[in-house]
Amino acid sequence: MEKFPKYFLSFFILVIVSNMQAQVNCNSVEGENCRKACEIYNKATVSQGSRSSQESFDKAIALCSTFSNAYMEKSVPYLKRGDFITWKSLIDKAVDMDPKMHLPYRAWCKFQFLRDYNGALADFDELEKLGLNLNGYFSQNGDYNLEIVKAICYSGLGQKERAISIIEKQLSTKDYNVGLYDYYHLGATYFDVRKYDQALENFERQSKYNDFAENIYYKSKIAKIRNKDYLDLKKIALQRYDAGKNMKDVYTHHFNKIYRVQILEL
């Protein structure tokens, strides 16, 4: 019997850790001006996105031009508002100053917001060159281990078999906690290469963890391809979708997301 994932506990912990990560222990910062910049930064992160917050980050940068966190946090509102040019100029500075700290975030954002698969993969490669294991990092929204994101990037570039290999390896990693959509993406990738037995096997596994509309849609689609009754599954997929049990993200759309109109047209 497969172990139920610790996803929800992991996500709760991730939210706490993410909130803590914005804060810096200023006693560990060298230089009087940089410590002052750190103190300004810590206060500014509480009201991220406000005019006063952005002005505070500017003050921190003026005091300590090498304080990378200030550039990173200043970049975030631009990203969320769709000003990707300004975001990139700021996050690139943060990465140049402290790549180990900021590369995981930049890579995820390239994937999530820009669908820049090559750019995200380049950042993942750079992280690994620095001796860091992607398995220890998660997406900013908590939905994915970055190894899974790496696989999805390859899938987006049409390298489906490579994506399958990475996800399979990650799911077989000892003590790995299965993510919210891991089996679904593996199933969808198998579906793309027309390996329907393997696809269905993973959609069934996904059902044990988190059975949302998109996952049921694919099971219905396989049934239709095989000339089996699929209408009941289609009906359930619609019900789940209308009940809000589908793939959602605050700022963007998930890779392999299915929309209501696609279910209706099945």
N, C-alpha and C positions, 0 to 999 in steps of 0.2 A: 504493500500500500504506500502511495506517495505521501511524503510529508507535507502537511499544510504549510504554506509559506509564512514567514514572519514579516510579511510585507507591511501590514498595518502598524506593527510596533516599530519597524524600521523607519517607516515614513514619519511617525510621530517623533522619533529620535532625530531624524534628519531635519525636521522643521526647527527643533530646538537648537541643533548644532548650527544650522544656517543662520539663525538669528544671532547666535553667539559669535559666529565667524566675522560678522561685520564689525564687532567690537575688538579692539586691540589692547593688549596689556602695555600701556604706555611706559611702564617702568623698564620694559625690555628694549625700548627704542633708544638708540644712541644719539647724543647731541641734544643740547637744551632746546634749540629751535624745533628740532624734529619731535621732541617730546611734547612741546606746546602744540605743534601741528597735530599730533596724535590725539591730544585732548579735545581739540576743536573738532576733529574728525569724528570721534566717538559721540559727541553731542549731536553732530549733524546727521548721523545715520538714523537717528530716531524719527526724523521728519523727511525721509528720503523723497526727492522729487519736488519739494517746495523751493521757492526762490531763496529763502534764507539758508536752506540746506546747501544749495548749489554755491551760494556766495561763501558759505563756511568752508566748503571744499577748496574754493579758490584761495581763501586765506591760508588754509593748511598747506597748499601747494606752494604759495608764495614764501612761507616760512621754511618749508623743507621740500625742495623740488624732487627729491628721490623717494618720497613717501608714496609708494605705489598704490596703496589702498585708496588714497584720496582720488587718484585718477580712475580707478575701477568703479568706485561708488558714484563718482560724478558721471560716469558713462551710462549708468543704468537707466535713468529717466529718458535719455535720448533713444536708447534701444526700445523701450516700451512704447515710445511715441512714434516710432518708425523713422527716426532720423539716424539711419544706419551709418552715414558718412561720419557724422560727429562722434557717434558711439565708437566706431572703429579707430578713429584717430586717438581717442582717449584710452581705450582698452589696449591698443597696441603699445602705448607708452607704459602701461602697467605691466604688461607681459615682458617687455624689454628689461624692465627693472627687476622683476621677480617672476620668471617663467614658471617655476614649480608651483607657485601660489595661484597664478591667474590663467595659465594655459588650459586647465580643465574647463573653466567657465567659458573662455573664449571659444573653445572647440564646440561645446554644447550650443552656444548661441549661434554660431555659424550654421550648425545643423538645424536648430529649432526655428530660428527666425528667417534665415536666408536660404536654407536648403543648399548651402554651399558644401556639398559632400567632399569635394577635393580639399577645400580649405580646412574642414574639420579633421579629415584624415591626416593632413599635414601636421596639424597641431597634436593629434594623437601620436604620430610618429616621433615628433619632437619630445613629447613627454617620455616616451619609452627610451629615447636616446639619453635622456637625463636620468635614467635608471628607475623610473616610476612605473608601477603596475596599474594599468587602467582598472583592474578589478577592484581597486581600493577607492574608486571615485564614482559619484552618482550625478545624474542630471540635476539641474537646478530645481526642477519641479518635483524631484523625488521619484519619478516614474521608472527610470532606467539606470541600470549599471552602465558605465561608459563603454564596456566591452560590447554590450548589446547595441549601443548607439553606433559604435564602429561598424558592426555588422550591417545595421540598417543603412549606413552610408554606402557600403559596397552594394547593397541591394538597390539603392537609388541610382547607382551608376551602372546597373544592369549586371553586376557580378554576383548573380544569385547563388551559385554553388559556393562561392567563397563566403558569402553571408551565412549560409546554412552551416558551414563548417565552424565558423566562429561561434554562432549561437549554440550549436550542439556541444561544443567544447566547454562553453561557459556553463551550460546547464548541468554538465557532468562534473564540474569543479566541486571538490569537497567543501561542504559547509556553505555552499552558495545558497542564498535566500532568493527564491524565484521572484521575479518582479511582476508587476501588475499585468503586463502585456507580453511577457517573454514568449510563452508558448504560442500565443496568437501570431506574433510576427514570424515565428518559425513556420507555423502552419501556412500563413499567407505566402511565404517565400517558396515553400514546397509547392503550393498551388500554382505559383507563377511558372514553375518549371514542369508543371503537369504531373507531378508525383502525388496523385490524389490520395493514395493509401497513407503515405506519411503525413500529408496535410491533414487528413481527417483525424489521424491518431493524435496530432498535436492540438487540434481544435477541441478534441474530447478531453485532453489533459487540461487545456485552458478552462474548460467548463467547470472543473473541480476547484479552480482558484478564483475565477472571476468571469462569470458567463454573461457577457454583454452583447448588445445587438449585433455588432459587427462579426463577432465570433459565430453567432447563430446564422447570420447571413451566409457566411462561407460554407457552413455545414449544409445549408439549404441548396446552395449553388452546386455543391458536389453531388447531392442527391439528384438534382435536375440533370446534370451531365450524365449521370448513370441511369437515367430514365426511371428513377424511383420517385415516390410521392414526396414532394418537397413543400407543398402548400402549408402544412401545419407548422413547419419550421419557419417559413416566411412570415406567417401570422405572428408567431412568437417573437421573431426579430422585430417586427413593427411595434408590437406591444412594448418590448423592452426599450426600443428607441423612444417611443412616445412617453415612456415613464422616466426618461432621462438616464437610462442605463446604457450609455454608449460612451465612446471615447471622447473625452473633453479636455481642453487645456484653456487656461485663462487668456492666453495671448495669441496662440496659433492653433493650427490643426495638426493632429497626429499623422505621422506617416502611416499608410495603410488604413486610414479612416474611410469608412463607408457612410454615405449620406442616405437620408430617408428616401429620396427619389430613386436611388439605386435599388433599394429593397422593393419599392413599389413596382419597378420595371422588371424585376426578376421573373 
